Amino acid sequence: MEKKKKNSSKQTSNKKNSTKKVVKKVEVIDEEVKETVVTKKQENKNVKKHNGHSLFKSLAILILIAVILSWIFPSGYFNGADYIEGDIIRTGINELFISLFYGANYYLLQVVFVLIVGAFYGVVSHLSSYKALVDKATNFWKGKEKIFVLVHTLIIALYVSMATQSFPILLFVPLIITIANKLGFNKFNSIMITFGAMIAGMVGSTFSTYGADYITQYMNVTYMDGIAYRFGILAITYLLVNVLVFINMNKKQESLIEDDVFEVANEEGKGAWKSLLLFGIIFVIMILGFMPWETVFEMEIFKNFHTWLTSDLTINIGGKDHAILGYIIGKATAFGNWDIYTMGYVIMLMLLVIKFTSKIKFDDCLEYAVEGLKKMVKPALYITFAYAMFVICYSSGFTTYIIDALNSVGKTVNDSSTTYVFNPFTNALSNMFAQIFHVDFGYTGFVAAPMFVARFPEYVTTIMAIMVAMNGFVSFIAPTSVILVVGLSMYNVSYKEWIKYIWKFALGLLAILLAIFALMTFM
């Protein structure tokens, strides 16, 4: 009996020892797992830091190149077909840093609008109806991912191609990217479906007046001139964008957007129709406010309605007529003539409506808005840096020297006149160079369009197609592209990785564009 007790006690002690060993092993494994998780988190943080620095470095290098070029090439301007050369206006340290302030001042509308988009989603992403909308949309498109891509890229590209402003469509980008992320799209495809589709609309700009108004004004062309070619360019670019996304969908899905800036909570939402109605109203307002009804389509219905609403509709008070609604609305422009600040305050008014209809406390609503606004500070800063490039080029004027040189290929000078030979390839190159450094497409039209029409009056339709297409093409690859830097900085995508993702697409698109330009020139 004593031996049995001893054996049993030994067995018990052995079990305890083995249990302790197992516990120790589990603890060791837990520690290793924790270390692995911490390491991965640290790696992700390092990657994020690297991604942010990559875009900033690329933009800073390009700005530095502009500074150097301002020390090499003289300033100048075009007087008809003639280039008038001026002095070299060098960009010094003072001019370099003051360009940031002027850039923020001249383009404050874009900066503020991006921040308003952040405030809007800061509030909306906390709504139960928004969470429900995201879930229902994800479930609806699951198994139909390619159709999801085709539909959304088409809507975005068409809108940007035709609207007077491209920025308003940003109001839908965070929603689409959140859904794309839940469907398993990698971060590059998510950016391409949204920001890439916006740029596709710029490449194939058809009726959009943004920047192109200087071209039509100075070159005496209409938006209908060469419209078939520009629609063709839009269709080709749209197809190439989708092909690129489809090719990458077939590859192993990696690199999801880890930190969707406006990701919704996992809890179940209710009342998806409320958010669907909200975004539906926003889209209708965007169509009404930013389509060129009068300037391109020659429709005066909205102009006449605006006049009636703000001036003709009066109430007689004390023997005097008062346009009460006109007083309340203020000096807002008619549909079709809106600027992005108009859409900005419309969104802010909508936030007030959301606050009262969703029963969110005012303090919470304000806190959510500020929280969302903070998430868009980085993109807003990148916009400022990008437009600093414009200020440097505007002040130094060196770009006109290079534009003149590239458009003087094959010219002959006689005693009485100078003959210029139009070359679609060097013209495309000059427009690409100009847009990389000018940033603002309208400024390129302002500087170069009078010279183009004076030198090459027979090719103005081709030149118009070249100018708008190269503006869009540059936006796919240049770190000075405002649309691109907003997308990459907003979702922490490395510029180096983006170029690796898109370079084959860019080369293919460039080759097709040059072929179209040659066809328009020589046919």
Residue pairs with C-beta under 8 A, 6 or more apart in sequence:
44 258
48 259
48 492
50 494
51 492
51 493
51 494
51 497
52 378
52 489
52 492
54 494
54 495
54 496
54 497
55 382
55 479
55 485
55 488
55 489
55 494
55 495
56 382
56 385
58 479
58 495
58 496
59 382
59 385
59 386
59 479
59 480
59 485
60 385
62 389
62 436
62 478
62 479
62 480
63 96
63 385
63 388
63 389
63 392
66 91
66 389
66 392
66 393
66 396
66 437
67 91
67 96
67 392
69 396
69 398
70 88
70 89
70 90
70 91
70 392
70 396
70 398
71 88
71 90
71 91
72 88
72 398
73 88
73 398
73 401
73 402
74 85
74 86
74 87
74 88
74 89
74 397
74 398
74 401
75 85
75 86
75 87
75 88
75 89
75 396
75 397
75 398
75 400
75 401
76 83
76 84
76 85
76 86
76 397
76 400
76 401
76 404
77 83
77 84
77 86
77 397
77 400
77 447
78 84
78 400
78 404
78 447
78 448
78 450
78 451
78 454
80 450
80 451
80 454
81 418
81 420
81 451
81 454
81 455
83 400
83 401
83 404
83 408
83 451
85 401
86 397
89 395
89 396
89 397
89 398
90 396
91 99
91 392
91 395
91 396
95 392
95 395
96 392
98 391
99 388
99 389
99 391
99 392
99 395
100 384
100 385
100 388
102 388
102 391
103 384
103 385
103 386
103 387
103 388
103 389
103 390
103 391
104 111
104 384
104 387
106 387
106 390
106 391
107 383
107 384
107 387
107 390
107 440
109 339
109 340
109 341
109 344
110 167
110 340
110 383
110 387
110 482
111 380
111 383
111 384
112 341
112 344
113 167
113 170
113 340
113 341
113 343
113 344
114 167
114 170
114 376
114 379
114 380
114 383
114 486
115 373
115 376
115 377
115 380
116 344
116 347
116 348
117 170
117 171
117 174
117 347
117 376
118 372
118 373
118 374
118 375
118 376
118 377
119 348
119 351
119 369
119 370
119 372
119 373
120 171
120 347
120 350
120 351
120 369
120 372
121 174
121 261
121 262
121 372
122 262
122 368
122 369
122 370
122 371
122 372
122 373
122 375
123 351
123 354
123 355
123 360
123 365
123 368
123 369
123 372
124 130
124 262
124 275
124 278
124 354
125 174
125 262
125 263
125 264
125 368
125 372
126 360
126 364
126 368
127 269
127 274
127 275
127 354
127 358
128 269
128 270
128 271
129 269
129 270
129 271
129 272
129 273
129 274
129 275
129 358
130 264
130 269
130 275
131 264
131 265
131 267
131 268
131 269
132 268
132 269
132 270
132 271
132 272
132 275
133 175
133 269
133 272
133 275
133 276
133 279
134 175
134 178
134 179
134 182
134 264
134 269
135 268
135 269
135 272
136 272
137 179
138 179
138 182
138 183
141 147
141 148
141 179
141 183
142 183
145 183
145 184
145 185
145 249
146 246
146 249
148 179
148 180
148 183
149 189
149 193
149 242
149 245
149 246
149 249
150 242
152 176
152 193
152 194
152 197
153 193
153 196
153 197
153 200
153 238
153 241
153 242
153 245
154 197
154 238
156 169
156 172
156 194
156 197
156 198
156 200
156 201
157 197
157 198
157 200
157 201
157 204
157 234
157 237
157 238
157 241
158 201
158 234
159 169
159 201
159 286
159 287
160 166
160 169
160 197
160 198
160 200
160 201
160 202
160 205
160 208
161 201
161 202
161 204
161 205
161 206
161 207
161 208
161 234
162 201
162 206
162 207
162 208
162 291
162 292
163 169
163 208
163 210
163 286
163 290
163 291
163 292
164 208
164 209
164 210
164 290
164 291
164 292
164 295
164 336
164 337
164 338
165 210
165 290
165 338
165 339
165 340
165 343
166 198
166 201
166 202
166 208
166 210
166 483
167 340
168 286
168 289
168 290
168 340
168 343
169 198
169 286
170 486
171 282
171 286
171 343
171 347
172 279
172 282
172 283
173 194
173 195
173 487
174 260
174 261
174 262
175 279
176 193
176 194
177 190
177 191
177 193
177 194
177 257
177 260
177 491
178 260
178 262
178 263
178 264
180 189
180 190
180 193
180 194
181 190
181 256
181 257
181 260
181 263
184 253
184 256
185 193
185 245
185 249
185 253
185 256
186 248
186 253
186 254
186 255
186 256
187 255
187 256
187 257
187 491
187 493
188 248
188 255
188 493
188 497
188 498
188 501
189 245
189 248
189 249
190 257
190 491
191 487
191 488
191 491
191 493
191 498
192 241
192 244
192 245
192 502
193 245
194 487
195 483
195 484
195 486
195 487
196 241
196 476
197 238
197 241
198 483
199 472
199 475
199 476
199 481
199 483
199 484
200 234
200 237
200 238
200 241
200 472
201 208
201 234
201 472
202 208
202 468
202 471
202 472
202 475
202 483
203 233
203 234
203 237
203 468
203 469
203 471
203 472
203 473
203 475
203 476
203 509
203 513
204 230
204 231
204 232
204 233
204 234
204 235
204 236
204 237
204 238
204 469
204 472
205 212
205 230
205 234
205 468
205 469
205 471
205 472
206 223
206 227
206 230
206 231
206 234
207 223
207 291
207 292
207 296
207 297
208 292
209 216
209 223
209 292
209 295
209 296
210 441
210 442
211 440
211 441
211 442
211 444
211 445
211 468
211 471
212 223
212 441
212 445
212 464
212 467
212 468
213 295
213 442
213 445
214 442
214 445
214 446
214 449
215 221
215 445
215 449
215 464
215 467
215 468
216 222
216 223
216 464
217 449
218 445
218 446
218 449
218 450
218 453
219 449
219 450
219 452
219 453
219 460
219 463
219 464
220 453
220 460
221 460
221 461
221 464
223 292
223 296
225 460
225 461
225 464
226 461
226 462
226 464
226 465
226 520
229 461
229 465
229 516
229 520
230 465
230 468
230 469
232 516
233 465
233 469
233 513
233 516
236 509
236 512
237 472
237 509
240 505
240 508
240 509
240 512
241 505
244 502
244 505
248 501
257 491
257 492
259 492
260 491
261 375
261 376
261 490
261 491
262 372
262 375
274 357
274 358
278 350
278 354
281 350
282 347
282 350
285 343
285 346
286 343
288 302
288 335
288 336
289 335
289 336
289 338
289 342
289 343
290 336
290 338
290 343
291 297
291 335
291 336
292 336
293 299
293 300
293 301
293 302
293 303
293 335
293 336
294 300
294 302
294 303
294 334
294 336
294 337
295 336
299 336
302 334
302 335
302 336
303 334
303 336
305 334
305 335
306 333
306 334
306 335
307 334
309 325
309 326
309 329
310 323
310 325
310 326
310 329
310 332
311 323
311 326
312 323
313 323
313 324
313 325
313 326
314 321
314 322
314 323
314 324
315 321
315 322
315 324
316 322
332 342
333 339
333 342
351 365
351 369
354 360
354 365
355 362
355 365
360 368
376 490
378 489
378 490
379 485
379 486
379 489
379 490
382 485
382 486
382 489
383 482
383 485
383 486
385 485
386 439
386 479
386 480
386 481
386 482
386 485
387 439
387 440
387 482
389 437
389 438
389 439
389 480
390 438
390 439
390 440
390 443
393 399
393 437
393 438
393 439
394 443
399 433
399 434
399 437
399 438
399 447
400 447
402 430
402 433
403 430
403 433
403 434
403 447
403 448
403 451
404 451
406 426
406 427
406 429
406 430
406 433
407 420
407 423
407 426
407 427
407 430
407 451
407 452
407 455
408 420
409 421
409 423
409 426
410 420
410 421
410 423
411 418
411 419
411 420
411 421
412 418
412 419
413 419
420 455
420 456
422 455
422 456
422 458
422 459
422 462
422 521
424 459
424 462
424 466
424 514
424 517
424 518
424 520
424 521
425 514
425 517
425 518
427 452
427 456
427 463
427 466
427 517
428 466
428 470
428 513
428 514
428 517
430 448
431 444
431 448
431 466
431 467
431 470
431 471
432 470
432 473
432 474
434 444
434 447
434 448
435 441
435 444
435 470
435 471
435 474
435 475
435 478
436 474
436 478
436 480
437 480
438 444
438 447
439 480
439 482
441 467
441 468
441 471
444 467
444 471
445 467
448 467
449 467
452 460
452 463
453 460
453 463
456 463
459 521
461 520
462 517
462 520
462 521
465 516
465 517
465 520
466 517
469 513
469 516
469 517
470 513
473 506
473 509
473 510
473 513
474 481
475 481
475 482
475 483
475 484
476 484
476 502
476 505
476 506
476 509
477 484
477 499
477 502
477 506
478 484
479 485
479 495
484 498
487 493
488 494
488 495
488 498
